[in-house]
Amino acid sequence: MNRKEHDERDARDAHEGRDARDERGERKAHDGSDGRDGGEKNGLPPSSWRSRVRAAAGTQGTRTGPLVALIVAVVAFSLTTDTFFTTDNLSLLLEQSVVVGILALGQTMVVLTGGIDLSNGAVAVLGTLVLARHGGTFNNVPGLVAGLLLCTGLGAANGGMVARLRLPPFIVTLGTLTVVSASARLYSQSRNYPVASTLLTVFGKGLHLGPVVLSYGAILMLTAYAFIWHALRRTAWGRHVYAVGGNPEAARLMGIRVDRTVMGVYAGAGLLYGIAGWAALGRIPNADANAYQSANLDSITAVVIGGTSLFGGRGGVTGTLLGTLIVVVLRSGLTQGGIDALYQDVATGILVIVAVTVDQVSRRGRR
């Protein structure tokens, strides 16, 4: 073989090697087999980020911290008081958790998107006033629908200002809190409205399971938690909620309609606030504009203690349910122990600060 033929063969071999490498490189870029995520193609975020979103939605239920805290609290109060661990008191604890629990469920949805809702308690109270004033006039059902639609509309308005106008959720819902609270007092004309309707007070009744009474309100709360748990963990909408809370810009690049997701979450939370107001009439059949003034803080406390991050994208409703029970157990146990209500607020506030601190430290650790 002469030198010219040898050079031509080397050039051909080198060209074929480059073609093979290029083909492998294109295949890796397409399916991400080179260890990097193929999702970067066409400007999409890495597919591993999607995996982290799914993991955030799917692994929160495995956290045992809130469950351990609840067990410790129950055991401690059972040992220090004679009346805590009784069937009557346990039934009462579950009944007391209904309103705050449903409010906290809506709050969890909002917090998962990176927002917060300070107006949930006021919205629920306004809903109770509408139900009480017009439930009888509208033959109960239309009045009930009107009250629930009002709460849903207020939630959607919050979501619209946050999503469309890009206003901070804290400022938006703080303003809504002020407006709705004042509107409730104006609407009620400083009067209380007793409720005698069977439909509006149905959640105050219950089932007798031996010595334990399980109210329909508690069944409603547990059903709502099961439904939202399924929606967040088993549906595309739930994955979108976690994605928006984790990284809104990355979610937008993934093709998720961030604005629509945020507005839907706030509207759904508003509906839950209306349902909480309905359940409140079952427990106390009287609509009062001054009721549940600390419900917004109690709901936020339950969400934070339950392990949902105030920075969005991490958490779940299972933890919120446990957080709600912790708040109710703490207040009940301290009350039966003769602790002043002001000291109870101090203890709850310290608990919230500790929970947020733990969340912040864990975030820094992951970075």
Secondary structure per residue as TSV (DSSP state, phi and psi in degrees):
chain	resnum	aa	ss	phi	psi
A	1	M	-	360.0	125.1
A	2	N	-	-77.7	173.0
A	3	R	H	-65.1	-35.1
A	4	K	H	-65.7	-42.8
A	5	E	H	-66.8	-36.2
A	6	H	H	-63.7	-43.3
A	7	D	H	-65.0	-38.5
A	8	E	H	-65.6	-39.3
A	9	R	H	-65.4	-42.9
A	10	D	H	-60.1	-41.9
A	11	A	H	-64.8	-39.2
A	12	R	H	-66.4	-43.6
A	13	D	H	-61.9	-42.6
A	14	A	H	-63.7	-39.7
A	15	H	H	-66.0	-41.9
A	16	E	H	-65.5	-36.6
A	17	G	H	-64.2	-40.6
A	18	R	H	-66.1	-39.3
A	19	D	H	-61.7	-41.9
A	20	A	H	-64.1	-41.9
A	21	R	H	-65.9	-40.5
A	22	D	H	-62.9	-40.6
A	23	E	H	-64.3	-42.8
A	24	R	H	-63.7	-38.8
A	25	G	H	-64.6	-39.4
A	26	E	H	-67.2	-39.8
A	27	R	H	-64.3	-41.0
A	28	K	H	-65.4	-41.4
A	29	A	H	-64.4	-30.7
A	30	H	H	-75.3	-44.4
A	31	D	H	-107.5	1.4
A	32	G	-	74.7	19.7
A	33	S	T	-77.0	-3.1
A	34	D	T	-86.5	8.8
A	35	G	S	97.6	-17.0
A	36	R	S	-99.2	168.3
A	37	D	-	-87.4	129.9
A	38	G	G	-72.3	-8.7
A	39	G	G	-66.7	-9.6
A	40	E	G	-70.8	-16.2
A	41	K	G	-64.6	143.3
A	42	N	G	60.3	23.5
A	43	G	G	81.9	7.3
A	44	L	-	-79.8	151.8
A	45	P	-	-70.8	163.8
A	46	P	-	-60.0	145.7
A	47	S	H	-67.0	-25.6
A	48	S	H	-63.5	-28.9
A	49	W	H	-65.5	-37.7
A	50	R	H	-64.0	-37.8
A	51	S	H	-62.9	-39.0
A	52	R	H	-66.4	-35.3
A	53	V	H	-63.0	-46.5
A	54	R	H	-63.7	-38.1
A	55	A	H	-65.7	-39.4
A	56	A	H	-62.6	-36.8
A	57	A	H	-76.5	-26.1
A	58	G	H	-101.1	-13.7
A	59	T	S	-109.8	1.1
A	60	Q	G	-68.2	-31.1
A	61	G	G	-65.8	-15.3
A	62	T	G	-82.3	-8.3
A	63	R	-	-73.6	129.4
A	64	T	-	-104.6	-2.0
A	65	G	H	-55.5	-54.7
A	66	P	H	-60.7	-36.8
A	67	L	H	-65.2	-42.8
A	68	V	H	-63.0	-43.2
A	69	A	H	-61.8	-40.4
A	70	L	H	-64.3	-44.5
A	71	I	H	-62.7	-43.0
A	72	V	H	-61.4	-43.2
A	73	A	H	-64.1	-44.0
A	74	V	H	-63.0	-44.4
A	75	V	H	-64.6	-43.8
A	76	A	H	-61.7	-47.2
A	77	F	H	-72.1	-28.4
A	78	S	H	-68.2	-33.5
A	79	L	H	-80.5	-26.4
A	80	T	H	-97.2	-14.8
A	81	T	-	-131.0	154.1
A	82	D	S	-90.4	-16.3
A	83	T	S	-107.5	-3.1
A	84	F	S	-72.4	-54.1
A	85	F	S	-90.0	66.4
A	86	T	S	-124.9	158.4
A	87	T	H	-63.1	-38.7
A	88	D	H	-63.6	-44.1
A	89	N	H	-69.8	-37.8
A	90	L	H	-65.0	-39.0
A	91	S	H	-63.8	-40.2
A	92	L	H	-66.1	-39.6
A	93	L	H	-60.4	-43.8
A	94	L	H	-65.7	-38.0
A	95	E	H	-67.3	-39.7
A	96	Q	H	-67.6	-21.9
A	97	S	H	-83.6	-8.6
A	98	V	H	-63.5	-55.7
A	99	V	H	-64.8	-50.8
A	100	V	H	-63.3	-36.6
A	101	G	H	-63.7	-42.8
A	102	I	H	-70.6	-39.5
A	103	L	H	-61.2	-41.4
A	104	A	H	-67.3	-29.9
A	105	L	H	-64.2	-46.7
A	106	G	H	-64.3	-38.7
A	107	Q	H	-62.2	-37.3
A	108	T	H	-61.4	-43.8
A	109	M	H	-59.0	-43.7
A	110	V	H	-66.7	-44.6
A	111	V	H	-65.1	-33.5
A	112	L	H	-62.3	-25.5
A	113	T	T	-85.9	1.0
A	114	G	T	92.1	10.8
A	115	G	-	-107.2	-167.5
A	116	I	-	-159.1	151.3
A	117	D	-	-130.2	106.9
A	118	L	S	-86.9	-6.7
A	119	S	-	-100.6	3.0
A	120	N	H	-62.6	-41.8
A	121	G	H	-64.2	-42.0
A	122	A	H	-65.6	-39.0
A	123	V	H	-63.3	-42.9
A	124	A	H	-62.6	-40.9
A	125	V	H	-65.2	-43.1
A	126	L	H	-61.3	-37.8
A	127	G	H	-61.7	-40.7
A	128	T	H	-63.6	-37.1
A	129	L	H	-66.0	-42.0
A	130	V	H	-64.2	-42.5
A	131	L	H	-63.3	-43.8
A	132	A	H	-69.3	-39.1
A	133	R	H	-77.0	-34.4
A	134	H	H	-116.7	-2.0
A	135	G	T	-60.3	-43.7
A	136	G	T	-75.0	-38.5
A	137	T	T	-62.6	-40.0
A	138	F	T	-96.7	22.6
A	139	N	T	57.0	40.8
A	140	N	S	69.7	-64.0
A	141	V	H	-64.8	-52.3
A	142	P	H	-61.2	-36.5
A	143	G	H	-65.8	-38.7
A	144	L	H	-64.0	-44.1
A	145	V	H	-62.4	-40.9
A	146	A	H	-62.6	-41.5
A	147	G	H	-65.3	-42.6
A	148	L	H	-67.3	-38.5
A	149	L	H	-66.8	-36.6
A	150	L	H	-61.5	-47.0
A	151	C	H	-64.8	-39.9
A	152	T	H	-63.1	-41.3
A	153	G	H	-64.4	-38.3
A	154	L	H	-66.1	-39.0
A	155	G	H	-64.2	-42.3
A	156	A	H	-63.8	-35.9
A	157	A	H	-64.2	-42.5
A	158	N	H	-59.4	-46.5
A	159	G	H	-62.9	-37.7
A	160	G	H	-64.0	-41.8
A	161	M	H	-68.0	-35.5
A	162	V	H	-72.9	-45.2
A	163	A	H	-81.3	-44.8
A	164	R	T	-85.6	-43.0
A	165	L	S	-91.1	-6.1
A	166	R	-	59.0	36.9
A	167	L	-	-87.6	148.9
A	168	P	-	-63.0	132.6
A	169	P	H	-57.4	-36.3
A	170	F	H	-60.9	-46.1
A	171	I	H	-68.9	-42.7
A	172	V	H	-61.3	-50.6
A	173	T	H	-74.8	-25.6
A	174	L	H	-65.9	-43.0
A	175	G	H	-63.7	-41.8
A	176	T	H	-63.7	-38.6
A	177	L	H	-56.8	-47.0
A	178	T	H	-65.1	-46.0
A	179	V	H	-64.5	-47.5
A	180	V	H	-68.5	-39.0
A	181	S	H	-62.0	-45.9
A	182	A	H	-66.3	-39.1
A	183	S	H	-64.8	-37.1
A	184	A	H	-63.1	-41.3
A	185	R	H	-67.8	-40.1
A	186	L	H	-65.9	-41.6
A	187	Y	H	-66.4	-38.7
A	188	S	H	-81.2	-14.1
A	189	Q	T	55.7	38.0
A	190	S	T	59.3	31.7
A	191	R	-	-118.1	155.5
A	192	N	-	-98.4	149.2
A	193	Y	E	-124.0	101.7
A	194	P	E	-63.9	147.0
A	195	V	-	-120.8	126.0
A	196	A	-	-115.7	-4.0
A	197	S	-	-65.3	132.8
A	198	T	T	-65.0	-39.0
A	199	L	T	-64.8	-42.5
A	200	L	T	-75.8	-20.5
A	201	T	T	-110.1	13.7
A	202	V	G	-62.0	-31.2
A	203	F	G	-76.6	-2.2
A	204	G	G	-85.2	-16.1
A	205	K	-	-84.6	174.6
A	206	G	E	-167.2	-176.0
A	207	L	E	-105.5	139.8
A	208	H	E	-96.4	107.2
A	209	L	E	-105.0	81.0
A	210	G	T	69.0	-128.7
A	211	P	T	-80.7	-9.4
A	212	V	E	-98.2	137.1
A	213	V	E	-106.6	119.1
A	214	L	E	-104.5	108.3
A	215	S	E	-73.6	156.0
A	216	Y	H	-64.8	-26.9
A	217	G	H	-64.3	-41.4
A	218	A	H	-65.6	-39.1
A	219	I	H	-63.7	-41.0
A	220	L	H	-59.8	-46.0
A	221	M	H	-61.7	-47.0
A	222	L	H	-65.1	-36.7
A	223	T	H	-65.5	-42.1
A	224	A	H	-63.4	-40.6
A	225	Y	H	-63.9	-42.1
A	226	A	H	-63.6	-40.0
A	227	F	H	-66.3	-47.7
A	228	I	H	-68.7	-35.2
A	229	W	H	-58.9	-45.6
A	230	H	H	-64.0	-42.8
A	231	A	H	-63.4	-38.6
A	232	L	H	-75.8	-33.3
A	233	R	H	-98.4	-24.1
A	234	R	H	-117.5	2.6
A	235	T	S	-125.2	160.3
A	236	A	H	-63.2	-35.5
A	237	W	H	-59.0	-42.4
A	238	G	H	-63.4	-41.5
A	239	R	H	-64.1	-34.2
A	240	H	H	-66.5	-38.7
A	241	V	H	-60.9	-47.4
A	242	Y	H	-64.6	-39.2
A	243	A	H	-64.8	-43.2
A	244	V	H	-64.1	-41.0
A	245	G	H	-69.9	-33.3
A	246	G	H	-74.0	-43.7
A	247	N	-	-163.2	95.7
A	248	P	H	-59.2	-39.5
A	249	E	H	-67.8	-42.9
A	250	A	H	-63.7	-38.4
A	251	A	H	-63.0	-39.0
A	252	R	H	-64.3	-40.2
A	253	L	H	-67.7	-25.7
A	254	M	T	-75.5	-6.5
A	255	G	T	96.9	4.9
A	256	I	-	-77.5	134.1
A	257	R	-	-82.9	92.3
A	258	V	H	-61.3	-46.6
A	259	D	H	-59.7	-45.0
A	260	R	H	-65.2	-39.5
A	261	T	H	-62.9	-45.9
A	262	V	H	-63.4	-44.7
A	263	M	H	-63.5	-40.2
A	264	G	H	-63.6	-38.9
A	265	V	H	-64.2	-46.7
A	266	Y	H	-66.0	-38.5
A	267	A	H	-65.8	-44.1
A	268	G	H	-62.6	-37.8
A	269	A	H	-64.1	-39.8
A	270	G	H	-60.4	-40.2
A	271	L	H	-61.7	-41.5
A	272	L	H	-63.9	-36.0
A	273	Y	H	-63.8	-39.7
A	274	G	H	-64.0	-40.6
A	275	I	H	-64.5	-37.8
A	276	A	H	-61.7	-40.3
A	277	G	H	-63.2	-39.7
A	278	W	H	-61.9	-44.9
A	279	A	H	-64.2	-33.3
A	280	A	H	-63.2	-34.7
A	281	L	H	-68.6	-25.5
A	282	G	H	-71.3	-34.8
A	283	R	H	-78.9	-46.0
A	284	I	S	-129.0	103.0
A	285	P	-	-74.7	59.8
A	286	N	E	-155.1	123.3
A	287	A	E	-91.3	123.6
A	288	D	-	-134.7	128.7
A	289	A	T	-66.7	-18.8
A	290	N	T	-96.5	7.8
A	291	A	S	-80.3	157.3
A	292	Y	-	53.4	43.1
A	293	Q	T	-69.4	-25.2
A	294	S	T	-104.9	14.0
A	295	A	H	-64.8	-34.2
A	296	N	H	-64.7	-42.2
A	297	L	H	-69.7	-36.4
A	298	D	H	-64.2	-39.1
A	299	S	H	-68.1	-40.3
A	300	I	H	-64.7	-40.0
A	301	T	H	-59.6	-45.3
A	302	A	H	-62.6	-40.3
A	303	V	H	-65.0	-46.2
A	304	V	H	-68.3	-45.9
A	305	I	H	-62.5	-32.6
A	306	G	T	-73.2	-5.5
A	307	G	T	100.8	1.7
A	308	T	-	-77.5	129.8
A	309	S	-	-75.3	132.7
A	310	L	T	-68.5	-10.2
A	311	F	T	-90.9	-2.7
A	312	G	S	88.3	158.0
A	313	G	S	84.9	-8.2
A	314	R	-	-139.5	135.9
A	315	G	-	135.6	-170.8
A	316	G	-	-176.5	167.2
A	317	V	H	-78.3	-23.2
A	318	T	H	-61.4	-45.1
A	319	G	H	-63.4	-36.6
A	320	T	H	-65.0	-39.6
A	321	L	H	-61.9	-43.6
A	322	L	H	-65.3	-39.4
A	323	G	H	-62.5	-38.7
A	324	T	H	-61.8	-45.9
A	325	L	H	-64.2	-36.1
A	326	I	H	-62.4	-45.2
A	327	V	H	-60.8	-46.4
A	328	V	H	-66.4	-43.5
A	329	V	H	-63.1	-41.8
A	330	L	H	-61.2	-47.2
A	331	R	H	-66.2	-42.4
A	332	S	H	-65.9	-44.7
A	333	G	H	-64.7	-42.1
A	334	L	H	-67.9	-36.1
A	335	T	H	-64.0	-45.6
A	336	Q	H	-68.5	-23.4
A	337	G	T	-83.5	1.1
A	338	G	T	81.5	19.8
A	339	I	-	-85.1	132.7
A	340	D	-	-60.1	148.0
A	341	A	H	-60.6	-32.3
A	342	L	H	-65.8	-39.6
A	343	Y	H	-68.6	-29.6
A	344	Q	H	-63.9	-41.6
A	345	D	H	-63.7	-38.8
A	346	V	H	-62.2	-44.9
A	347	A	H	-63.9	-41.5
A	348	T	H	-65.0	-42.2
A	349	G	H	-62.4	-42.0
A	350	I	H	-62.3	-40.0
A	351	L	H	-62.1	-40.8
A	352	V	H	-64.6	-45.4
A	353	I	H	-60.9	-41.9
A	354	V	H	-63.0	-43.2
A	355	A	H	-63.7	-43.3
A	356	V	H	-66.5	-38.3
A	357	T	H	-61.7	-43.8
A	358	V	H	-61.2	-41.4
A	359	D	H	-62.7	-43.3
A	360	Q	H	-65.7	-42.7
A	361	V	H	-63.4	-41.0
A	362	S	H	-64.6	-36.3
A	363	R	H	-64.2	-43.1
A	364	R	H	-65.0	-36.6
A	365	G	H	-64.1	-38.2
A	366	R	H	-69.9	-27.0
A	367	R	-	-72.8	360.0
